[in-house]
Every structure is written in C-alpha cells, then in structure tokens.
Amino acid sequence: MRIGRGIRVKKLFGEHVLRILRARNLVDKSLLIKRTGDFLVIPLAGEVQKEDLRELGVEVDLVVEEFEEATRMPSLFENLRGILSEEDLKSIPRSYDVIGDVCILQLPPVLYDRRRVIGEAFLKSMKNIRIVLNKTEPLSGEYRVGGYELLAGEGGTETIYREHGCVFKLDVSRVFFTPRLSAERIRVASLVKPGEVVCDLFAGVGPFSIIIAKKNPGVKVHACDINPHAYQYLVENIRLNRVEDRVKAYLGDARELSVTDLKNVGDRIIMNLPMSSEMYLDAARNSLKKQGGVVHLHIFLEKDTDPNEKYAGIEESFRRLGCETRLLSSRRIREVAPFKYHWGFDIEVKPKK
Ligand SMILES: C[S@@+](CC[C@H](N)C(=O)[O-])C[C@H]1O[C@@H](n2cnc3c(N)ncnc32)[C@H](O)[C@@H]1O
C-alpha cells in the first residue's frame, strides 16, 4: 500500500474522467484505482490543482488516500528516454486520444524526424493499443474528418470503442469521432424524459442517439448524418447495441430532412456541429414539435467571447424564426484549440402561435 493523491468522482463519470486524465498522463499507473460505493478514487501522477480539473466538466474532489500498488509496464517516458533528447522529450504531447485500440497523437513539427520511434514507444507502453496514428490534417470539410498517418502497429483505422455500456464501430479516417464528449453524452441522456422523441441532426456514428436510446427504453430517436460512411456505421451501431426499435437512421442533409421526415416530430433536438450549428437553427425549429421543446446547441467560442452575448445573438435568431427562447443552462465542454472552446447551450424553444 502507498499513500497518494487522488481524484474522487462518481462512478457514472469515472470513465469520462479516466479517459481525460489518461490522455494527459495524469494517472499514476503504479497504483490501483479504488472503488468505494458509488465513487472511484483515481490515483494521480504529478501535481494537479483543483483549477486544472475544471475542464473535466464534472464534479470531483481532490483527496489523499492509501492505494494498492500495481504491477506495471514500462512508462512511456522510460521507453522514450535514450531514444529522444531531454529537449525533444519536453515536446512530446501530454494529451492524445485513444479510440478503441487506436491511439491518435498530434506531434509537433520538431519531432517529425523521430515520429516512427515515438509511435513505437507509445505502442509498447500502452495496453490494448493496436496502432498509433499521427494527426497530419485538422478536422475539416462538411464531414469534419481529419488526416492521419500510421506511425506504428498494424491493421486499418477501423476500431470498436466502448462508452457508457454501448459499443461503437467506426473508422477514424472516414468519420468524425471524439471520446472527449463522453460526459456531455451521458448528461444529455440523463435529461431525456420517458416518451420523448429526440432528433439528433448531426449524429455521426450515433454516440448521442444510441446512448440516449440505451439509457431511456421509452424514447424514440431520429438520427441523421450527411456523411455516407458515418451513416453506414450509424446503422451498424444501432444493430450492435440492439436499439433498432428506438433509433431510426437517415442519410442526408439535416435541413432537408427537417421539412420532410423530421418535420415537427421532436421534443428535444441535438445539434452537435459546433463549427456551423448556428446556420441550422431553422432546421431545429422545423424539427421541433409545434408546442416546442429543448435544443442542445453546440458551438465553438473564442476565449474572449462572452457566452451571454453569444446567447443573445442566438435568441435573436430564434426570434426571427418566430420562436421564444429561454436559456436552461450553458457550459464550457472542452478546449478544442488554444483559446478556443466547445460550448453547449440547453435552450427551451417555443414557436409562437
Ligand atoms: C462534429 S460531428 C458530430 C458527430 C456526432 N454527433 C458525435 O458526437 O460524434 C458533426 C457531424 O455532422 C455531419 N454533418 C455535417 N453537415 C451536415 C448536414 N448538413 N446534415 C446532416 N449531417 C451533417 C458530419 O458528417 C458529422 O458527422
């Protein structure tokens, strides 16, 4: 046993918090995670302050506890020491994504010559990783997909990712996917009420839709995406999670669908297209039932933008569409680039008669 610092978090959010901490190398792998009642205590590596944990987006406590020691693999830095100079070691990204058995890094240009050995070091030091990719192109285009090169490992870029008791098959090189929205997904799923109809206008491979359907057996979800690859995985994931009776998939443009199949059907609309969701407020209005409902609007905000001012603009846009709005809540979900954040606004929207 060893005394160490840890984070105490509700089990419900444990998966989300662990993923973020692991992606930043903040979990002390030499100690075992403790389970007590409804809580997990995750041992921390390094100095972490309460303010550093704000980005987790869920309530956690910093604690000091006794942890059992783990039998351990060589750490990433042990594998890299001797291969990289101390200077280069400092440039190794502290944050990376793990999606199923795929690890995605974004190496700075200064490490480009050494990228293959770095990839091999990540592969050797991480359990359950099959390939390591380097992100070479940012997310772009209508489908919000990035460019990647293989650094280490074998096989393709299709993988199986697990979250909140659901499985998602996806190809990271063909569809958008991020594990960093896992807390937001379970939060939204927990707000859905029995009997509701949900429209997930930018559904991707279906993480919001399927988690909502799995956690709320009485709901119906309409999920659409314009990327044929995302649609194909969405259909497969609906089947893999056995929610065929609750989730219906559509291939196409959300705006077009909002005046055909999805017209006036939804109690709750999910708009997770932060780059341009504001351009689709008309689609949200069309998909809402005539008596209105709740819109979960995701947008990117620069650090200096006041979210209240932003909301005033959204309110005005809805007013022009003939709707009254009330802000239920808003939150900073994650940092997507230096000084740029992904925000979520939960808005009650009522079309005026
Ligand atoms: C940021 S991703 C979010 C995907 C999913 N909600 C998730 O959390 O993984 C946005 C998705 O919207 C899709 N998309 C973009 N424009 C669209 C449109 N006009 N109609 C429907 N889907 C669209 C993209 O293909 C992409 O899969």
The ligand as a Gaussian input file, in Angstrom:
#p B3LYP/6-31G(d) Opt

LIG

0 1
 C      -18.978000      17.277000     -35.136000
 S      -19.632000      15.848000     -35.909000
 C      -20.625000      15.191000     -34.590000
 C      -20.991000      13.746000     -34.764000
 C      -21.659000      13.110000     -33.535000
 N      -22.750000      13.894000     -33.032000
 C      -20.666000      12.801000     -32.443000
 O      -20.779000      13.311000     -31.336000
 O      -19.736000      12.013000     -32.691000
 C      -20.806000      16.552000     -36.998000
 C      -21.458000      15.565000     -37.952000
 O      -22.419000      16.293000     -38.727000
 C      -22.429000      15.782000     -40.050000
 N      -22.994000      16.846000     -40.911000
 C      -22.390000      17.967000     -41.362000
 N      -23.261000      18.714000     -42.057000
 C      -24.453000      18.058000     -42.024000
 C      -25.736000      18.335000     -42.542000
 N      -25.980000      19.430000     -43.257000
 N      -26.737000      17.463000     -42.312000
 C      -26.505000      16.323000     -41.588000
 N      -25.300000      15.994000     -41.089000
 C      -24.282000      16.856000     -41.294000
 C      -20.979000      15.417000     -40.328000
 O      -20.882000      14.448000     -41.328000
 C      -20.518000      14.906000     -38.939000
 O      -20.654000      13.515000     -38.847000

